[in-house]
Amino acid sequence: MIDKNTYPKLTFKDFENIPNVAIHERATAFDDFLNYLDDNGRLNYRLVNQTGCANELTIHGNNSVSDGNYVNFVSNDYLGFTQHPRVKQAAIDAVSMYGTGAGASPAIGGHYSYHQLLENKIAQFFGKTDAILYTTGYTANSATIQALLKKEDIAILDMAVHASIYEGCLTTNVKTFLHNNMEHLEQILKHCQDQYRTKLVIIDGVYSQDGDIAKIKDILQLVKRYGAYLLIDDAHGVGVHGDTGRGILEKEGLLKDDDIIITGVFSKTFGSLGGYVVAEPKLIRLLKFQSRQHLFSVSMPPSQAMAAVQAMALLDEEPQWQAQLWKNIAYYKQGLKSMGFNIGNTESGVIPVKIGDPTLTAKATRILFDKGIYTNCIMYPAVAKKDARIRMSMMATHSIEQLDQALNAFDLMNAKLQIANKPSL
Ligand code: PMP
């Protein structure tokens, strides 16, 4: 079994498979470890938020954390649309008209006019004709890759892609290239030449833990040179990047390339739930009839579909939110940098403060929390073992006062833990 003295060094992953230990004993061992983390103030998970997703939230009802109000840096609601009156009203109206659920999977009776509307809207959003919806963004990725790639094929992943992409690759061949490293990608593509039926390179537009963006132009050149295809998950780029919020493809002038398979979510900028794939019509049709999650899992509820339709309209009609988000990002990044914190290469609404040591990162997160600043402490396996960081998501609706409150909390935290390097003058 697991030696309790090793607890300080362990992570959840160490409890995934304990040799010769069956499920109930494994649950007991894990329970003991969770209690240890809780007793040491390291179990900052599943805090009960009473107020909903907004720039400030109230936490109440936990055993080990203080109840109170917190500035929210943990929601990917970049434009604040979960609270926008028009988005809320669209959801309410949809419930009044259509009820609360879809009742079946899309293939067998669960495809409604509001789904068709959303499918059309998201295809048009990228200037294309066809799209498919999934009930979560996670499934959009995993289902698509599972349906497209089989044993004769290979997925070539940037190592920093989202977990849902790794999940989609469980039944095909996989190779990962070092994050945004073109030499390594080319090496793999060369090595795979003629060996596989389909080679699909998969990247995120914006990387969810570092906030940096894909070198997509260089990647696309390599993809074409070696006869591969490209899938981009732009969950964190849409609504944030590009002059009209169409994401990294718009920013890089690549929206016209019809060979790129685009996946994304309605759960971040669009303040709702669900995922989508936009690609050439025949490929979308194949997914509609061959992806298991589309055949066997219920479609998204009317409220969420219509909230997403409304949020997409708002992005065009109220561009001030996207502009304000970028003002907030610039102000906050400058504040953190001037104190000497390492924020890596972020160019998006995701801002990490890279610390490295997991215990120190947990302490820093806790100090910020005690000062009313709710951030995420990110550790292995979400990132490499020595790459722990505080991760924050910016919102257009954060006020300058809230950003200053957070920057002051970072300053106080640093006075205690000495994490930041002095900025070079
Ligand atoms: N892709 C990326 C890059 C993500 O960050 C996430 C969510 N964390 C997903 C996909 C999954 O989306 P959802 O939460 O809507 O299922």
Residues whose N, C-alpha, C, O or C-beta is under 5 A from the ligand:
A	BS01	PMP	T136 G137 Y138 H162 D204 V206 S208 D233 A235 V265 S267 G274
